[in-house]
Amino acid sequence: MSDIIRAGFVSAVNYKDRDNSLSPFMPLWANEYNPPDIDTLVYVIHLPNGGTRGMIMLPPYTDRNRPAEGREGLWRKEFGDGSYLRYDRKTKQLDIMCDKARFGGDLEIEGNISVTGNLTVGGTISQGGGG
């Protein structure tokens, strides 16, 4: 029973167990597809009836895997290349940090727009009511 939760390192589709043996494929316990990188420390919950079946839990925070920032009311999703989404419940601000963002469909903005770089328009600019 003491062997149900184990620590291991991801190695491709499998992970290296405590004695560097490889376990068979185990699903990732997550609600999105974002598998951990190779050599990432993970915890594995094994079924009590054998030890070769179980689920990989999300990587824990460690000295090598620290959150970029953290406090109450802050949600941040890292993408591993410096890009991230960040939402602050206190200020109700959403930050999208990436090299390029693409939106499909119409975009409607209620509020002011501030541009600190160049603005390129591929269509027409029209002014609506009251301007």
N, C-alpha and C positions, 0 to 999 in steps of 0.2 A: 504494500500500500504506500510506502514511502517513496516509491519510484514513479509515481503517477505524473508529477510535474518535473520536467528535466530542462536543463539549459543546453543549448547547442548552437552551432554556427551554420548558417545557410551555405550550401554548396550546390549551386545550380538548382535542380528541382527538388533535391533531397537536402538533408542537413546532416552534418557530422555530429554523431552522438558523443557521449562522454568518453568513449574509448576510441574515437576516430572512426568508428564503424558507421556505415551509411544505413539510414532507415529507409523503408519504402516511402513512396510519395505520400504526403499528408496534406490535406487541404488547409488553406490559410483562414483563420477565424477573422473575417472582415466583411464589411458591407460594400466594399469597392475593390476594384482590381488595381492593386498597387503592391506587388510583392516586394519583400525586403531585398536589398542588394546582397550579393555573394559576400560571405565572411561576416555578415551581420549577426550579432547575438540575438537569439530568440528563445522564448520558452515554449515548450511543447507539452500539451496535456495528453498523456497516454491513457488508453482504456486499461482498466485494471486486469483484463483477462489476457495479457500477453506482452504488451509493450511495443509491438510493431505497428499498432494502429493508434491514431490520435489526430489532434489538430494543432497547427502552429498558431501561436498567439502573436499579436503585433510586437515588434521589438520594444523592449523596455528602454527607458532613459538610463544612460550610464555616463561615466566620465568621457567616453568617446562619442556618445550619442546624446547630446544635450539639446534642449529646445533653444531656438534662436532668441526667443523672448517668452516671457510667461508671467501672467498675473490674472487675477480674477476678472472675468468678463472678456477675455481676449481669446479668440480662436484663430489659429494659424495653420495653414496647410502648405507644407514644403513639397516641392517637386524634384529636389535633388540636383538641380542645375542652377540654383540661385533664384529661380522663379518661385513665387508663392502667392497665396491668397491670404488676406488678413482682415478679420472683422473685429471691431471694438464695440461691444454692446453699450459701453458707457457713452461714447461719442456718436454712436450709430454710423460709423464710418467703415466703408469697405475699400481696402486697397488691393489692387491687382498689379503685381509687379512681374513683368516679363518683357522679353525683347519685342514681341509683336502680339497684339490681341486682334482677333477677328470675330465679328458679329455677323450672323446671318439673319436676314429679315430687317424689319423696321426697328429703329432705336428712338425712343421718345424720352426726352429729358425735361424734367420739371425743375427749373432752377437755372442758375447762371453757368456759363461755360468759360473756363480760363484755359488758354493754350500758351504754354511756355516755349514751344518749338514751332516749326513750320506747319502750315496748314495747306493741304493739297485737296482740291475739290475736283472730282471727276464728272460731276453733273452740274445742275444749276443751283443757284442759291436764291431762295425766295423768301420774301418777308411777309409774315402773316399779320393779321389784325392789330391795330393800335400802335404800330411802330413809328 
